[in-house]
Amino acid sequence: MSERQTEQHGSYHGIDTWPDHRILDALLSGQERAIAAVRQATPSISQAATVLAQRIASGGRLVYAGAGTSIRVAVQDGSELPATFGMPEDRILYLIAGGRAAMFDSLADAEDDESDGAAQAEACRPGDTLIAVAASGSTPFTVAAARQAREKGAFVIALVNNPGSRLAAVADLEILVASGPEVIAGSTRLAAGTAQKAALNLLSTLTHIKLGAVHDGLMVNVEAGNAKLRRRAAGIVAAIARVDEASAHAALDQAGGQVKPAVLLCAGAKDIAAAQRLLVDANGNLRLAMSRLADT
């Protein structure tokens, strides 16, 4: 336990006798330390996003691996990428200790199953990027999955909360978010989980900004799968193309609900085919496509 900062017992003796405001202040302080740890990790997050964006752009898949809280946080990150950034669901994989049932039930012993970690990682292939998440950095399932994924040709990113970990040692790149001791010793659903969530959020968002899914702070790859999102998409088109929402809705109808070609239609592309050609030539970068439209 002395080797793992997340397992160390901090100065919280008698916390169960404290008044509520003091307990909550201690918990919030732990959360603040978690975010400070993520800020310290931004250079490695930036490096990881550069690699991840390049590999996704080349056709690689994004794979998350972990156990317990770590994989639940990772699945939350990955499951939101299709709707937010338009990433195809079939290009996101999850290696979950205990399988999908472990997302809802503890199945604590599953994290010790090295053979299952290695077996699940057999699905990895060259071009893929595996993000292996473990607060301790020593979870047997996750370490085995990372090792096997790397052997299969995947690039492995380790997201850990403790320095000098086994997981970091088998990875190609480490993101260390040293969130320190928990208010409740070893309860990594607290500060460590917050640090993991924030780090993954930054990593996936920066990656998709690099991939052209964001324009002026707007989600231009948003999937308009319901009424709320259709309204949001129309608002995005109207804001970027500087047209009214009726025109934006009409353009979205022509573009099959896709924001980028709808923007180009509103900005002067003669038809949907021309808009799509501009996007293909610009590798999906809306700003570049708009600049080329302005030059025609």
C-alpha positions in Angstrom: 0.0 0.0 0.0 2.9 2.3 0.7 3.8 2.1 -3.0 0.4 3.4 -4.2 -0.5 7.0 -3.4 -4.2 6.2 -4.0 -4.1 3.6 -1.2 -2.4 5.7 1.4 -4.3 6.9 4.5 -4.4 10.7 4.6 -5.1 13.0 7.6 -8.8 12.2 7.9 -8.9 10.5 11.3 -12.4 10.8 12.9 -14.0 12.0 9.6 -17.1 10.0 10.5 -17.6 12.2 13.5 -17.1 15.5 11.6 -20.0 17.9 10.8 -21.3 17.6 7.2 -19.7 20.9 6.0 -16.2 19.7 7.1 -16.7 16.3 5.4 -17.9 17.9 2.2 -15.0 20.4 2.3 -12.5 17.5 2.6 -14.2 15.7 -0.3 -14.2 18.8 -2.5 -10.5 19.4 -1.7 -9.8 15.9 -3.0 -11.7 16.7 -6.2 -9.7 19.9 -6.6 -6.4 18.0 -6.2 -7.6 15.6 -8.9 -8.2 18.5 -11.4 -4.8 20.0 -10.5 -3.2 16.6 -11.3 -4.9 16.6 -14.7 -3.5 20.1 -15.4 0.0 18.8 -14.7 -0.6 16.0 -17.2 -1.7 18.2 -20.1 1.7 17.8 -22.0 1.2 14.0 -22.1 -2.5 14.4 -22.9 -1.6 16.6 -25.9 1.0 14.1 -27.1 -1.6 11.3 -26.8 -4.2 13.2 -28.7 -1.8 13.9 -31.6 -1.0 10.2 -31.9 -4.7 9.2 -31.5 -5.9 11.6 -34.1 -3.4 10.5 -36.6 -4.2 6.8 -36.1 -8.0 7.4 -36.2 -7.6 9.4 -39.4 -5.7 6.5 -40.9 -8.6 4.1 -40.2 -7.6 2.8 -36.8 -10.0 2.0 -34.0 -10.2 3.4 -30.5 -10.1 0.7 -27.7 -10.7 1.2 -24.0 -9.6 -1.3 -21.4 -10.0 -1.5 -17.7 -11.8 -2.9 -14.6 -14.2 -1.5 -12.1 -14.6 2.3 -11.8 -11.8 2.8 -14.4 -13.6 1.0 -17.2 -17.0 2.6 -16.2 -15.4 6.0 -16.6 -13.8 5.0 -19.9 -17.1 3.6 -21.3 -18.8 6.8 -20.5 -16.2 8.7 -22.5 -16.3 6.4 -25.5 -20.1 6.0 -25.6 -20.6 9.7 -26.0 -18.2 10.1 -29.0 -20.6 9.0 -31.8 -23.3 11.5 -30.9 -21.0 14.4 -30.0 -18.3 14.0 -32.6 -19.8 11.6 -35.2 -17.3 8.8 -34.5 -18.6 5.5 -35.9 -19.7 3.2 -33.2 -18.1 0.2 -34.9 -14.7 1.9 -34.5 -14.9 2.0 -30.7 -14.2 -1.2 -28.7 -14.3 -1.9 -25.0 -12.2 -4.6 -23.1 -14.1 -4.9 -19.9 -13.0 -7.1 -17.0 -16.0 -9.3 -16.3 -17.7 -8.3 -19.6 -20.6 -5.9 -20.0 -22.4 -7.3 -16.8 -19.5 -5.7 -14.8 -20.8 -2.3 -15.8 -23.6 -2.8 -13.4 -22.4 -5.5 -11.0 -19.2 -5.5 -9.0 -17.7 -8.8 -10.2 -14.5 -7.7 -8.3 -12.5 -10.8 -9.0 -12.7 -10.2 -12.7 -9.9 -7.6 -12.4 -7.5 -10.4 -11.5 -8.2 -12.4 -14.6 -5.0 -11.9 -16.7 -6.0 -14.6 -19.2 -9.3 -12.8 -20.0 -7.5 -9.5 -20.4 -5.1 -11.1 -22.9 -8.0 -13.0 -24.7 -10.1 -9.8 -25.1 -7.1 -7.9 -26.5 -6.8 -10.5 -29.3 -9.4 -8.3 -31.0 -6.8 -5.5 -31.4 -4.9 -5.0 -34.6 -2.3 -2.7 -36.1 -3.6 0.8 -36.4 -5.7 0.6 -33.3 -5.0 2.7 -30.2 -5.7 1.2 -26.8 -6.4 3.4 -23.8 -5.8 1.3 -20.7 -7.1 2.9 -17.5 -6.2 1.8 -14.0 -5.9 4.0 -10.9 -3.4 1.6 -9.3 -1.6 1.0 -12.6 -1.3 -2.7 -11.6 -4.7 -4.3 -12.3 -3.8 -7.7 -13.7 -6.6 -7.8 -16.3 -5.7 -4.3 -17.7 -1.9 -4.9 -17.7 -2.4 -8.2 -19.6 -4.8 -6.5 -22.1 -2.3 -3.7 -22.7 0.6 -6.1 -23.2 -1.3 -8.3 -25.6 -2.7 -5.3 -27.5 0.8 -4.0 -28.0 1.9 -7.4 -29.3 -1.0 -7.3 -31.8 0.3 -3.9 -33.1 -1.9 -1.5 -31.3 -0.5 1.7 -29.8 -1.0 1.6 -26.0 -1.8 4.7 -23.8 -1.7 4.1 -20.1 -3.9 6.4 -17.9 -2.8 5.8 -14.3 -3.0 7.6 -11.0 0.2 6.1 -9.4 3.8 6.7 -10.6 6.1 3.8 -11.6 3.3 1.4 -12.5 3.4 -2.0 -14.3 0.8 -0.7 -16.7 2.9 2.3 -17.7 5.9 0.0 -18.2 4.1 -2.0 -20.9 2.6 1.0 -22.6 3.9 3.2 -25.4 2.8 6.4 -23.7 1.8 7.2 -20.1 -0.6 9.8 -18.9 0.0 10.1 -15.1 -2.7 11.9 -13.2 -1.2 11.8 -9.7 -4.3 12.5 -7.7 -2.8 11.4 -4.5 -4.4 9.8 -1.4 -8.2 9.5 -1.3 -10.3 11.0 1.5 -11.6 7.5 2.0 -8.4 5.4 1.6 -8.4 3.4 -1.6 -11.8 4.6 -2.8 -10.7 5.5 -6.3 -14.2 6.3 -7.4 -13.5 9.7 -5.7 -10.4 11.8 -6.7 -8.8 9.2 -9.0 -12.1 8.7 -10.8 -12.6 12.4 -11.3 -9.0 12.7 -12.6 -9.6 9.8 -15.0 -12.9 11.3 -16.3 -11.3 14.8 -16.8 -8.2 13.4 -18.5 -10.3 11.2 -20.9 -12.6 14.1 -21.6 -9.6 16.3 -22.5 -8.0 13.6 -24.6 -11.0 12.6 -26.6 -12.1 16.2 -27.1 -8.7 17.4 -28.2 -8.4 14.4 -30.5 -11.7 15.3 -32.3 -10.8 18.9 -32.5 -7.7 17.8 -34.4 -9.9 15.6 -36.6 -12.1 18.6 -37.6 -15.2 17.7 -35.5 -15.3 21.1 -33.9 -15.6 24.6 -35.5 -15.6 27.7 -33.4 -16.6 25.7 -30.3 -19.5 24.0 -32.1 -20.0 20.3 -32.7 -20.0 20.2 -36.5 -20.1 16.4 -36.6 -23.1 16.1 -34.2 -25.5 13.3 -35.1 -29.0 14.8 -35.2 -30.7 11.7 -33.9 -33.6 13.4 -32.1 -35.6 16.6 -32.1 -33.3 18.4 -29.6 -30.2 17.5 -31.6 -31.9 18.5 -34.9 -32.6 21.9 -33.4 -29.0 22.1 -32.2 -27.7 21.2 -35.6 -29.9 23.8 -37.2 -28.6 26.4 -34.7 -25.0 25.4 -35.5 -25.6 25.7 -39.3 -27.3 29.1 -38.8 -24.5 30.4 -36.6 -21.6 29.4 -38.8 -23.2 30.2 -42.2 -25.0 33.3 -40.8 -28.4 32.4 -42.1 -31.8 32.1 -40.5 -32.9 28.8 -38.9 -35.5 28.1 -41.7 -32.6 28.2 -44.2 -30.5 26.0 -41.9 -33.2 23.4 -41.6 -33.7 23.3 -45.4 -30.0 22.8 -45.9 -29.9 20.1 -43.3 -32.7 18.3 -45.1 -30.7 18.3 -48.3 -27.6 17.2 -46.5 -29.3 14.3 -44.7 -28.8 15.9 -41.3 -25.1 16.5 -41.7 -23.9 19.9 -40.4 -20.8 20.4 -42.5 -22.3 20.1 -46.0 -25.4 22.0 -44.8 -23.1 24.9 -43.8 -21.4 24.8 -47.2 -24.8 24.8 -49.0 -25.8 27.9 -47.0 -22.5 29.5 -47.8 -22.8 29.1 -51.5 -22.0 25.6 -52.7 -24.2 24.9 -55.8 -25.4 21.6 -54.6 -24.9 18.8 -52.1 -22.4 17.0 -54.4 -20.3 20.1 -54.6 -20.4 20.5 -50.9 -19.3 16.9 -50.3 -16.4 17.3 -52.8 -15.2 20.4 -51.0 -15.2 18.4 -47.7 -13.4 15.4 -49.2 -10.7 17.7 -50.7 -10.3 19.4 -47.3 -10.1 16.1 -45.4 -13.3 17.0 -43.6 -12.0 20.3 -42.3 -14.9 22.7 -42.5 -12.8 25.9 -42.1 -10.6 24.8 -45.0 -13.6 23.9 -47.2 -15.2 27.2 -46.5 -12.1 29.1 -47.4 -11.9 27.2 -50.7 -15.5 27.9 -51.4 -14.9 31.6 -50.9 -12.0 31.4 -53.4 -14.2 29.9 -56.2 
